[in-house]
Amino acid sequence: MLLCIDTGNTNTVFSIWDGGKFLAHWRISTDHRRTADEYYVWLSTLIAVQKFGLQINACIISATAPRVVFNLRVLCNRYFDTRPLVVGKPDCLLPVAPRVDPGTSVGPDRLVNTVAAFDRHGPDLIVVDFGTATTFDVVDDDGAYIGGVIAPGVNLSLEALHMGAASLPHVDVTMPASVIGTNTVACIQSGIFWGYIGLVDGIVRKIREERHRPMKVIATGGLAPLFDQGFDLFDAIEDDLTMHGLRLIHDYNKEMGNG
């Protein structure tokens, strides 16, 4: 069994691949202070509750929050007797190396999403990930990550607005009934929703112009469906893109005799 771990700035997701399908996905808040023992107690309890009776013998980690990697490595070593692959490290091979400026460090989540999106949708892609940041990853015709765009995430923007203007409330993200708000909450919701519709549409259009070719747009992240309400922004929404990519990268390393 393969344990896939995707650590973002806000949440960490654990998924178990049995060789044919993912059996489960579990989410926990990202906290660099959480120890390997705490991870194991939490994870083993969930496994026991679902009565899987499985044996984990391989692990792969993608972490945009580097401080948590040490304890996740310890978890894999101590409790599953396996040395995990860590995406972005030199010993974790990718099917196609990214083509970016020398010395540039690419977020592992962006590399993983590139591999997964290319596998499912082919070449010439823009992958839009609605996470703590909203990222746009450009996938070339051979599956290489060749750069992209990073913008503030939706919830991060809402939090900044609330913190920077004490009189403005914190609101939930939703599609407003009309563009013109008639109360403070509706005004904020309209600004965030239509602002991000415009941001996605505008950045995608500029990328396509710069690339001089048609490009499919693949969306992922929890808020992706919110912005796909009849606006024809995306060609597909993938809710398991990162986990699919982690599984593919693990399989590739295994085929190459690397783990």
ZIFENPE-V853187 format. One record per backbone hydrogen bond with DSSP energy under -1.0 kcal/mol. NH is the residue of the N-H (numbers start at 1). CO is the residue of the C=O. If there is no record, write none. Layout:
<<NH | CO> <NH | CO>>
This chain:
<<2 | 17> <3 | 58> <4 | 15> <5 | 60> <6 | 13> <7 | 62> <8 | 11> <12 | 28> <13 | 6> <14 | 26> <15 | 4> <16 | 24> <17 | 2> <18 | 21> <23 | 16> <26 | 14> <28 | 12> <30 | 10> <34 | 31> <39 | 35> <40 | 36> <41 | 37> <42 | 38> <43 | 39> <44 | 40> <45 | 41> <46 | 42> <47 | 43> <48 | 44> <49 | 45> <50 | 46> <52 | 47> <57 | 1> <58 | 1> <60 | 3> <61 | 85> <62 | 5> <64 | 7> <68 | 65> <69 | 66> <72 | 68> <73 | 69> <74 | 70> <75 | 71> <76 | 72> <77 | 73> <78 | 74> <79 | 75> <82 | 76> <85 | 59> <87 | 61> <89 | 86> <92 | 89> <99 | 145> <104 | 101> <111 | 107> <112 | 108> <113 | 109> <114 | 110> <115 | 111> <116 | 112> <117 | 113> <118 | 114> <119 | 115> <120 | 116> <121 | 117> <122 | 118> <125 | 139> <126 | 216> <127 | 137> <128 | 218> <129 | 135> <130 | 220> <131 | 129> <131 | 133> <134 | 151> <135 | 129> <136 | 149> <137 | 127> <138 | 147> <139 | 125> <140 | 144> <143 | 140> <146 | 138> <149 | 136> <151 | 134> <153 | 132> <157 | 153> <158 | 154> <159 | 155> <160 | 156> <161 | 157> <162 | 158> <163 | 159> <164 | 160> <165 | 161> <168 | 165> <187 | 183> <188 | 184> <189 | 185> <190 | 186> <191 | 187> <192 | 188> <193 | 189> <194 | 190> <195 | 191> <196 | 192> <197 | 193> <198 | 194> <199 | 195> <200 | 196> <201 | 197> <202 | 198> <203 | 199> <204 | 200> <205 | 201> <206 | 202> <207 | 203> <208 | 204> <209 | 205> <210 | 206> <211 | 207> <212 | 208> <216 | 124> <218 | 126> <219 | 236> <220 | 128> <224 | 221> <227 | 223> <228 | 225> <235 | 217> <236 | 217> <238 | 219> <244 | 240> <245 | 241> <246 | 242> <247 | 243> <248 | 244> <249 | 245> <250 | 246> <251 | 247> <252 | 248> <253 | 249> <254 | 250> <255 | 251> <256 | 252> <257 | 254> <258 | 253>>
